[in-house]
Amino acid sequence: MPDILEDGENRLPGTLRKLLERLNGNFKEMDRQMAELIDLALLGAFHQGRKQCASFKVPM
């Protein structure tokens, strides 16, 4: 996307160029938020698995 926005020969209207810049920023922010949520979900699953393992007793 940055290549398209920086290319002065593509004759994008200024308004479209600004819109694409904003959309690109929005996509980057959503990607960051998704990565954060995935990390939190994985961390939660890890801790839940540890709790289950800790409560598991091997019969003798």
Backbone as CSV, one residue per row, in Angstrom:
resi,resn,N_x,N_y,N_z,CA_x,CA_y,CA_z,C_x,C_y,C_z
1,MET,0.819,-1.201,0.000,0.000,0.000,0.000,0.862,1.265,0.000
2,PRO,1.914,1.336,0.809,2.719,2.562,0.799,3.276,2.887,-0.588
3,ASP,3.630,1.850,-1.367,4.142,2.089,-2.716,3.098,2.777,-3.591
4,ILE,1.866,2.354,-3.445,0.782,2.948,-4.244,0.563,4.399,-3.828
5,LEU,0.560,4.636,-2.532,0.285,5.979,-2.032,1.418,6.954,-2.366
6,GLU,2.643,6.460,-2.423,3.785,7.335,-2.686,4.044,7.552,-4.173
7,ASP,3.427,6.737,-5.017,3.646,6.846,-6.460,2.862,8.031,-7.013
8,GLY,3.566,9.083,-7.364,2.924,10.280,-7.888,2.413,10.109,-9.308
9,GLU,2.856,9.071,-9.995,2.444,8.852,-11.380,1.112,8.116,-11.503
10,ASN,0.583,7.591,-10.412,-0.681,6.855,-10.511,-1.896,7.780,-10.545
11,ARG,-1.671,9.059,-10.334,-2.713,10.098,-10.465,-3.936,9.849,-9.587
12,LEU,-3.703,9.326,-8.400,-4.817,9.174,-7.464,-5.253,10.553,-6.991
13,PRO,-6.554,10.788,-6.961,-7.024,12.064,-6.406,-6.614,12.163,-4.930
14,GLY,-6.364,13.372,-4.465,-5.936,13.591,-3.084,-6.877,12.990,-2.063
15,THR,-8.179,13.111,-2.310,-9.170,12.585,-1.373,-9.065,11.064,-1.281
16,LEU,-8.902,10.399,-2.417,-8.765,8.942,-2.427,-7.463,8.532,-1.752
17,ARG,-6.402,9.276,-2.001,-5.113,8.981,-1.373,-5.228,9.066,0.156
18,LYS,-5.899,10.103,0.654,-6.092,10.260,2.100,-6.961,9.149,2.671
19,LEU,-8.003,8.773,1.940,-8.874,7.687,2.378,-8.093,6.381,2.484
20,LEU,-7.287,6.085,1.478,-6.491,4.862,1.490,-5.463,4.872,2.616
21,GLU,-4.891,6.030,2.908,-3.954,6.139,4.032,-4.661,5.832,5.349
22,ARG,-5.861,6.372,5.512,-6.621,6.126,6.740,-7.017,4.665,6.859
23,LEU,-7.480,4.081,5.755,-7.866,2.670,5.772,-6.668,1.780,6.094
24,ASN,-5.524,2.112,5.522,-4.312,1.347,5.794,-3.958,1.431,7.280
25,GLY,-4.068,2.614,7.856,-3.819,2.770,9.291,-4.813,1.977,10.126
26,ASN,-6.082,1.986,9.702,-7.113,1.217,10.411,-6.814,-0.281,10.362
27,PHE,-6.403,-0.779,9.201,-6.074,-2.197,9.067,-4.888,-2.568,9.958
28,LYS,-3.898,-1.703,10.019,-2.737,-1.970,10.880,-3.156,-2.028,12.341
29,GLU,-4.031,-1.124,12.757,-4.506,-1.108,14.132,-5.338,-2.354,14.437
30,MET,-6.209,-2.751,13.520,-6.998,-3.969,13.730,-6.096,-5.193,13.808
31,ASP,-5.060,-5.238,12.990,-4.113,-6.349,13.028,-3.418,-6.405,14.388
32,ARG,-3.035,-5.255,14.911,-2.395,-5.195,16.223,-3.347,-5.690,17.310
33,GLN,-4.611,-5.255,17.231,-5.601,-5.655,18.232,-5.890,-7.156,18.148
34,MET,-5.965,-7.698,16.938,-6.205,-9.133,16.779,-5.054,-9.934,17.366
35,ALA,-3.825,-9.500,17.121,-2.662,-10.190,17.678,-2.707,-10.152,19.196
36,GLU,-3.114,-9.025,19.756,-3.220,-8.888,21.212,-4.274,-9.843,21.764
37,LEU,-5.434,-9.918,21.109,-6.498,-10.809,21.574,-6.095,-12.273,21.455
38,ILE,-5.397,-12.612,20.392,-4.927,-13.990,20.223,-3.931,-14.331,21.320
39,ASP,-3.017,-13.409,21.605,-2.053,-13.638,22.680,-2.762,-13.850,24.012
40,LEU,-3.777,-13.048,24.294,-4.523,-13.193,25.553,-5.267,-14.522,25.598
41,ALA,-5.855,-14.917,24.472,-6.578,-16.186,24.420,-5.621,-17.358,24.629
42,LEU,-4.457,-17.305,24.002,-3.478,-18.376,24.173,-2.966,-18.435,25.611
43,LEU,-2.735,-17.277,26.198,-2.276,-17.224,27.586,-3.337,-17.803,28.511
44,GLY,-4.593,-17.450,28.274,-5.688,-17.991,29.080,-5.799,-19.498,28.937
45,ALA,-5.658,-20.001,27.717,-5.724,-21.441,27.488,-4.557,-22.141,28.172
46,PHE,-3.388,-21.516,28.130,-2.211,-22.088,28.792,-2.450,-22.216,30.292
47,HIS,-2.943,-21.146,30.905,-3.184,-21.173,32.354,-4.288,-22.168,32.713
48,GLN,-5.304,-22.261,31.874,-6.384,-23.217,32.123,-5.840,-24.642,32.049
49,GLY,-4.978,-24.902,31.081,-4.364,-26.227,30.956,-3.498,-26.566,32.154
50,ARG,-2.773,-25.575,32.669,-1.931,-25.799,33.860,-2.798,-26.137,35.068
51,LYS,-3.931,-25.450,35.199,-4.830,-25.741,36.327,-5.360,-27.163,36.235
52,GLN,-5.728,-27.574,35.021,-6.254,-28.921,34.840,-5.180,-29.967,35.128
53,CYS,-3.962,-29.702,34.706,-2.861,-30.640,34.962,-2.555,-30.726,36.457
54,ALA,-2.629,-29.604,37.137,-2.323,-29.568,38.561,-3.359,-30.343,39.373
55,SER,-4.601,-30.365,38.888,-5.663,-31.055,39.621,-5.758,-32.538,39.250
56,PHE,-5.018,-32.968,38.263,-5.054,-34.359,37.828,-4.220,-35.216,38.773
57,LYS,-4.808,-36.282,39.253,-4.124,-37.193,40.170,-3.949,-38.544,39.484
58,VAL,-2.756,-39.072,39.584,-2.486,-40.391,39.019,-2.906,-41.438,40.034
59,PRO,-3.793,-42.366,39.629,-4.215,-43.422,40.566,-3.042,-44.357,40.895
60,MET,-2.989,-44.799,42.117,-1.928,-45.718,42.531,-2.457,-47.085,42.758
